[in-house]
Amino acid sequence: MKSKELQDLLDEETAESEVGRDAPLSERAVRKGQSRSVVYSVRLTPGQTDAIQRIAEEAGIPASALVRDWVVEGLAAERATGTLDSLLDALSRDVDKLRRSVARREAS
């Protein structure tokens, strides 16, 4: 698929998603079973989504996993109380960021 075709498809999908953005999710969209995860819809600019996609590709992970990791990191930072566990979590997040940074530089 050419870049122009891909952009047209993205624009079309974005427009369609905007039409029904306030409609409730269908029963098919709700995950059943043990997982009680919730899907959030977030508005981002095309530049932001491009940057997320680029970073995810460089890290070799899906963009949704990258964004989910960022949200989880932010939540962990919000509830960090200076305990050893929170410090280790912060260190682990920093190491992951460093790995992504090194992967981006090696890919350049």
N, C-alpha and C positions, 0 to 999 in steps of 0.2 A: 504494500500500500504506500503510495506516495505521500509526502509530507502535506501537500495541499488537501488530498483526499482525507487523510487522518484528521487534519484540523477541521475540515467541513463536518466530518462525523462527530467530532468532539463538540463542535458548536451546536449541531442538531440535538445531540443527547443532552447538552446543557440546557437548551431551550425547552426541551420536553420535560426535563426534571423540574424546571422552574414552574411549569404550569401546574403540576400536582404537588408542589412542595408542602402544602398545608394539609393534604389529604392523609387520612390515617393509613397505616401500613396494612396490607392485606394479611390474611391468616397465613398465606404461603410465605410471607416475608419474615414471620416470627419463627425463630429457631426453637424447636421443641427438644426436650430431653434434659440432660443434666446441666447443660450450659445455660446460664441465665445472663448472658451478655446482652448488651443493648447497643444498637447502632445509632451513632450520632451523625447528623448531616452538618457539614461545616462549609461555609462559603470561603473560597480562596480565589485569588486572582490567577489568571493563566500563568503569570510569571512565578507565582508561588508554587503552583502545582508542577510547573516545569522544573523548578529547583528541587522540589521534593523527589520527583521522579529521577532526576539526575543523581542525587545523593544516594537514593535507594539502589539504583543500578550500579553505582560505584561500590556500594557496600555488598552487593550481591543478594539483596533481600527485597521482598515486595514492598511497594510504597506504603501500603496499608500497615504493614508490620512496623515500618520505620516510624510512621506517625503515631501508632499505638505505643511504641516504646517511648516516644517523646512525651506523650500524655502521662504514661505511668511514671516516668522520671519526674515530671512536674509534680505529680501527686505525692511522690515519695519526698520530694524536696519540701513540699508544703507541710508535711507532717513530721519531718525530721526534728528530733528533739536533742540532738547532740549525743545520742547513745552510741555505743560501739557499733551496733547493727546499722544505724543510720549512716554512720561515717563509712562503714564498709560498703554500703549500698551506693553512697556518693562516689567513692573511689572506683567502684565497678562501673558506674555510669561514665565517669571521666575516662577510664581505660577504653570503654567502648567507643567514646567519641574520638579518642586518639587513634584507635584502630581505623575508624572510618576516614579520618583525616589522612592517615598514612596511605590507605587504599586509594583515596582520591589523587594524592600526589603521584603514586606509582602508576595510576592509570593515565596521567597526563603525559 
